[in-house]
Amino acid sequence: MNDSGYDELVSLIGRERTEILRYASFAPSSHNVQPWTVSIKSPDNWVIGSAEDRWLTEVDPQNREMLLSIGAFLENVVIAAKAHGFQVNIRLLARNPFDPELLSIELQNAQRMEYPLQRLLERRTVRTVFKDEDIDPLDFSFLAGGEESIHYYPRHSTQSTWLDEASVSATKLQIERENVQEELSRWIRWSDAEACKYRNGLTPEALDITGLAGWYVRNFYGSRDVLGKDFRTATVERVKRQIAQSGGWIVVTSENDRISALIETGRCFERMFLSAKDRSVGIHPMSQVLEEPLLSEKAAEMLRLDKPPQFLLRVGYLKDYPSPVSLRMPLDGFTTLNENGKE
């Protein structure tokens, strides 16, 4: 399939199932790598996996973040399927995080469940212009949705202060590691041509580099600039500015580090993320601390958690919730059909 692949997929599995995949593709992922794959065995039987060439082997060597992203993708599948009149039965296939096939899902006809699917399209990571206000308890309760794995630390709390300082420390550690910077450089789409070619990764707009600065980097920056001293220094300063604008931190934990638990945590995170716009709350995942072993070991203790943290989210109220800007791969970029994938 090429860019006309949407219509071809409709002809093979039907418009409603194709729409489920389209909505699912708007899930968040680290560096916006969109690691998911979907192998369509039949119209109602799909296998969800991950693409090795979209793994982040330097900052995510155990594929922990990849599994969390798969969980977010799966949650979008379930939400969109229910809205289109399907129940989703899920079976875990993977025995380790590096298995190419992770989950098997089966769609069954069911009663439609109303859901504002526009939420999936409008969800956005927001990095700047947070108000310096704590999140109201009622708003946090709305975001958490009763999940005990979601914890909030107000901006002047001991835990929030530690996360501020640890995030800067983690950033400084990462910019000194050549392999980490090289990996990042492969996922920044500085030019419009690169953005159109790959339709994944991070654009200047996604990094909140806009205006004259955005024009400059789109026209004059390349992957090698990420390895330069100026970019590394600017990265640390940008993180410091971001942390200075905050309503505190939300941390999402998992039951354990098993594959099933990480995928379920990704689903939980996505449910919360999708509700954020309704309360004008910006969410900025900043999990560099969990990518650095020494800091990661301290995190649960410093945050006073008895379960492992999997998402560290800087949060804050927004005056205006901005429109989404992240790239999205076409359906034929992550789906494959076998010979029986026809109705």
C-alpha positions in Angstrom: 0.0 0.0 0.0 1.1 3.6 -0.7 -0.6 6.8 0.3 -3.8 5.6 -1.2 -3.5 2.7 1.2 -6.4 3.9 3.3 -8.9 3.2 0.5 -7.2 -0.1 -0.2 -7.4 -1.1 3.4 -11.1 -0.1 3.5 -11.8 -2.4 0.5 -10.1 -5.3 2.4 -11.3 -5.0 6.0 -14.1 -2.4 5.9 -14.2 1.3 6.7 -15.0 0.9 10.4 -12.0 -1.4 11.1 -9.8 1.0 9.0 -11.0 3.9 11.1 -10.1 2.0 14.3 -6.5 1.7 13.0 -6.4 5.4 12.0 -7.5 6.6 15.4 -5.1 4.2 17.1 -2.2 5.7 15.2 -2.5 8.9 17.1 -1.1 7.3 20.3 2.0 8.9 21.9 5.5 7.4 21.9 9.0 8.4 22.9 10.6 10.6 20.2 7.3 10.0 18.3 8.9 6.8 16.8 5.5 5.2 16.5 6.9 1.7 17.1 3.7 -0.3 16.6 3.0 -2.7 13.8 -0.3 -4.4 13.0 -0.4 -7.7 11.0 -4.0 -8.3 9.8 -4.5 -12.0 9.8 -8.2 -11.6 9.0 -10.6 -8.6 9.3 -11.3 -9.4 12.9 -7.9 -10.9 13.9 -4.9 -8.7 14.2 -1.4 -9.1 15.7 0.2 -6.0 17.3 4.0 -6.0 17.4 6.9 -3.6 17.2 9.3 -2.6 14.5 13.0 -3.1 15.5 14.1 -0.2 13.3 11.9 2.1 15.5 13.3 0.9 18.9 15.4 3.4 20.9 18.2 1.2 21.8 20.3 3.8 23.6 17.8 5.4 26.0 15.4 2.4 26.1 17.7 -0.7 25.9 15.1 -2.9 27.6 12.2 -1.7 25.4 10.4 -0.5 28.5 9.2 2.7 26.9 8.3 0.8 23.7 6.0 -1.4 25.7 4.4 1.6 27.3 3.8 3.1 23.9 2.3 -0.2 22.7 -0.1 0.1 25.7 -1.2 3.6 24.6 -1.7 2.3 21.1 -3.8 -0.6 22.4 -5.9 1.7 24.5 -6.7 3.8 21.4 -7.6 0.6 19.5 -10.0 -0.4 22.3 -11.6 3.0 22.6 -12.1 3.4 18.9 -13.3 -0.2 18.5 -16.0 0.3 21.2 -17.1 3.5 19.6 -17.5 1.6 16.3 -19.4 -1.3 17.8 -16.7 -3.8 18.6 -15.5 -5.6 21.7 -11.8 -6.3 21.8 -10.4 -9.6 23.1 -6.7 -9.4 23.9 -4.2 -12.2 24.3 -0.5 -11.6 25.2 1.9 -13.3 22.9 5.3 -12.0 23.9 7.6 -13.7 26.3 10.3 -11.0 26.2 10.2 -7.3 25.2 12.1 -8.0 22.0 9.6 -10.4 20.5 8.3 -9.0 17.2 4.8 -10.1 18.0 3.4 -8.8 21.3 -0.4 -9.1 21.3 -3.2 -10.8 19.5 -6.5 -9.1 19.3 -9.9 -10.3 18.1 -12.8 -7.9 17.3 -16.3 -9.1 18.1 -19.6 -7.3 17.3 -21.0 -5.4 20.3 -23.1 -2.5 21.2 -21.6 0.9 20.3 -20.3 2.9 23.3 -20.4 6.7 22.9 -17.0 8.3 23.2 -15.7 11.7 21.9 -13.1 10.2 19.4 -11.9 13.7 18.6 -10.0 13.5 21.9 -7.6 11.0 20.2 -6.9 13.4 17.4 -6.5 16.5 19.6 -4.2 15.0 22.2 -0.9 16.8 22.3 2.3 16.8 24.3 2.8 20.4 25.5 6.3 21.6 26.6 6.0 25.3 27.3 3.7 28.1 28.8 2.4 26.2 31.8 0.9 28.3 34.6 2.6 28.3 38.0 -0.4 26.9 39.7 -1.0 23.6 41.5 -3.5 21.2 39.9 -6.8 21.5 41.7 -7.7 18.2 43.5 -11.0 17.9 41.6 -9.2 18.2 38.3 -6.6 15.7 39.3 -9.3 13.3 40.4 -10.9 13.7 36.9 -7.6 13.0 35.3 -6.7 10.0 37.4 -10.2 8.4 36.9 -9.9 6.4 40.1 -6.6 4.8 39.2 -4.4 4.2 42.2 -1.3 4.0 40.1 -1.5 7.8 39.2 0.1 10.1 41.8 0.4 13.9 41.9 3.1 16.0 43.5 2.4 19.7 43.8 5.1 22.1 42.5 6.7 23.0 45.9 6.6 19.5 47.4 9.8 17.7 48.3 9.1 15.1 45.5 8.5 17.7 42.9 11.7 19.6 43.8 13.7 16.4 43.5 12.1 15.6 40.1 13.0 19.1 38.9 16.7 18.7 40.0 16.9 15.1 38.8 15.5 15.9 35.4 18.2 18.6 34.8 20.9 16.1 36.0 19.6 13.4 33.7 19.6 15.8 30.8 23.2 16.7 31.5 24.2 13.1 31.6 22.5 12.3 28.3 23.9 15.2 26.3 27.4 14.0 27.2 26.7 10.5 25.8 27.5 10.6 22.1 25.4 7.5 21.3 22.3 9.1 22.9 22.7 12.3 20.9 23.3 10.4 17.7 20.1 8.4 18.4 18.2 11.6 19.0 19.6 13.2 15.8 18.1 10.3 13.8 14.6 11.2 15.0 14.5 15.0 14.6 12.9 16.0 11.3 14.4 19.5 10.9 13.2 20.1 7.3 9.7 19.9 5.8 11.1 17.4 3.3 12.2 15.1 6.0 8.9 15.4 7.8 7.0 14.5 4.6 9.3 11.6 3.9 9.2 9.9 7.3 6.1 11.2 9.0 7.4 10.2 12.4 9.9 11.7 14.8 10.1 15.2 16.2 9.7 18.4 14.2 10.7 21.9 15.4 7.0 22.6 16.1 6.7 19.4 18.2 9.8 20.7 20.2 8.1 24.0 20.6 10.7 25.7 18.4 8.5 28.2 16.5 8.6 31.6 14.9 11.9 32.9 13.5 13.8 30.2 15.4 11.6 27.5 13.9 12.1 29.0 10.4 15.9 29.0 10.9 16.3 25.5 12.1 13.9 24.1 9.4 16.1 25.7 6.7 19.6 25.5 8.2 19.8 22.7 10.7 20.6 19.0 10.1 21.2 15.9 12.1 24.9 16.8 12.8 23.9 19.9 14.6 22.4 17.8 17.3 25.9 16.6 18.1 27.3 20.1 18.4 28.1 21.9 21.6 25.6 24.7 21.0 22.6 22.3 20.7 23.7 20.4 23.8 24.0 23.6 25.8 20.7 24.8 24.5 19.0 21.5 25.4 20.0 21.9 29.1 18.8 25.5 29.2 15.5 24.6 27.5 14.9 21.9 30.2 15.6 24.4 32.9 13.2 26.9 31.4 10.5 24.2 31.1 10.9 23.1 34.7 10.6 26.7 35.9 7.1 26.7 34.5 5.2 24.0 36.2 2.1 22.9 38.1 4.0 20.0 39.6 4.5 16.4 38.5 2.2 13.4 37.8 3.8 10.0 38.2 2.3 6.7 36.9 3.4 3.5 38.4 3.0 -0.2 37.3 2.3 -3.3 39.4 5.7 -4.7 38.3 8.1 -4.7 35.4 6.4 -7.6 33.5 5.4 -7.1 29.9 1.7 -7.3 30.7 2.0 -4.7 33.5 3.9 -2.3 31.3 1.4 -2.5 28.5 -1.5 -2.0 31.0 0.3 1.0 32.4 0.6 2.5 29.0 -3.2 2.1 28.6 -3.8 3.8 31.9 -1.5 6.7 30.9 -3.3 7.1 27.7 -6.7 7.3 29.3 -5.5 10.1 31.5 -3.7 11.9 28.7 -6.9 11.8 26.6 -8.8 13.6 29.4 -6.3 16.3 30.0 -7.7 18.8 27.4 -11.1 18.8 29.2 -9.4 20.3 32.2 -7.0 22.6 30.2 -4.0 20.6 31.7 -0.8 20.3 29.6 1.2 17.1 29.9 4.9 16.8 29.1 6.5 13.4 29.6 10.0 13.9 30.9 11.2 10.4 31.8 14.9 11.0 31.3 15.4 10.2 35.1 14.1 6.7 34.5 16.5 6.3 31.5 19.5 6.8 33.8 20.2 3.8 36.0 21.6 5.7 39.1 18.7 8.2 39.1 16.1 5.6 38.3 17.1 3.5 41.3 16.5 6.5 43.6 13.2 7.5 42.0 10.9 5.2 43.9 12.5 5.9 47.2 12.5 9.7 46.7 8.9 9.7 45.5 7.9 7.4 48.4 6.4 4.8 46.1 6.1 1.1 46.7 5.7 0.3 43.0 8.0 1.1 40.1 7.4 4.5 38.4 7.0 4.3 34.6 6.0 7.8 33.6 7.3 11.1 34.9 5.0 13.8 33.7 5.5 17.6 34.1 2.0 19.1 34.2 0.4 22.5 34.3 -2.6 24.5 33.4 -2.7 26.1 30.0 -4.4 29.3 28.9 -5.1 27.8 25.5 -4.7 24.1 24.7 -2.7 24.1 21.4 -3.6 22.1 18.3 -1.6 18.9 17.7 1.5 19.1 15.5 3.2 15.7 15.7 3.7 13.7 12.6 1.7 10.6 11.9 2.7 7.6 9.7 0.2 6.5 7.1 -1.6 3.3 7.7 0.5 1.4 5.2 3.5 2.4 7.2 2.7 0.1 10.0 0.1 -2.4 8.8 0.6 -5.6 6.7 -2.1 -7.9 5.3 -1.8 -11.6 4.8 -3.5 -13.5 2.0 -6.7 -14.0 4.1 -7.0 -10.4 5.3 -10.1 -9.9 3.2 -13.8 -9.9 4.1 
